[in-house]
Amino acid sequence: MVGGMNSAPLREVHCADAIPWMAARGKIVGACAVTSLPDVSEVGQALPVWREWFLGAVRRVVDAVPDEGAAIFFQSDIKRDGAWIDKSAMVVRAAEEAGAHVLFHKIVCRRPPGMLTAGRPGFTHLIAVSRAMKCPDVLPIPDVIVDAGPQKWVRAMGVRAAAHAVRFAQEQAGARVIFDPFCGVGTVLAVANALGLDALGVEQARKRAEQARALAVRADEL
């Protein structure tokens, strides 16, 4: 789904379960993935079941993009029964199992630096992986992204954080399509369109899929 050189960027949102959808679709030509996988509280599974699902979902996302492309994950750690679950470690483990390596690992602040938080981290991991791409020596993304930008939904990544990921995919990986298999209300898709790229999303909830088809972001939000 690539628009012509002079046409407006396209957006396609499928209301479906992302895992079988990706299995059926196969590799998406010209794509990089930018996504945030659902938390255990969102999928209604026991923690051990969710862990295996999460690892399998990361591998499936890596499989969905060409080897020379990248898959970028935006994940926050969670606390369960007095123990922290490090989702960045889970992403790296699953990506390596899928034959990919880490291109970068950045931190996105959810709260101002130095603020104490309870039960929920004040930061989110932004991790890019690829099978064949090499990380450039100079990467125009700060190690700590202090301003994540407006959130279009309580579980969405901030618009500016999404823009960092999309620009990397566009400028460093040559992506023509941004793919978000867990697109929620469509923040990543809207950012991709605003930056001139086609966008492809999958969302299981019908209401959010409808929102993802319509969401727009302003240039001054990026």
Buried (B, 14 or more C-beta within 10 A) or exposed (E): BBBEEEEEBBBBBBBBEBBEBBEEBEEBEBBBBBBBBBBBEBBEBEEEEBBEBBBBBBBBBBBBBBEEBBBBBBBBBBEEEEEEBBBBEBBBBBBBEBBBBBBBBBBBBBEEEEEEEEEEBBBBBBBBBBBEBEBEEEBEBEEEBEEBBEBBBEBBBBBBBBBBBBBBBBEBBEBBBBBBBBBBBBBBBBBBBBBEBBBBBBBBEEEBBBBBBEBEBEEEBB
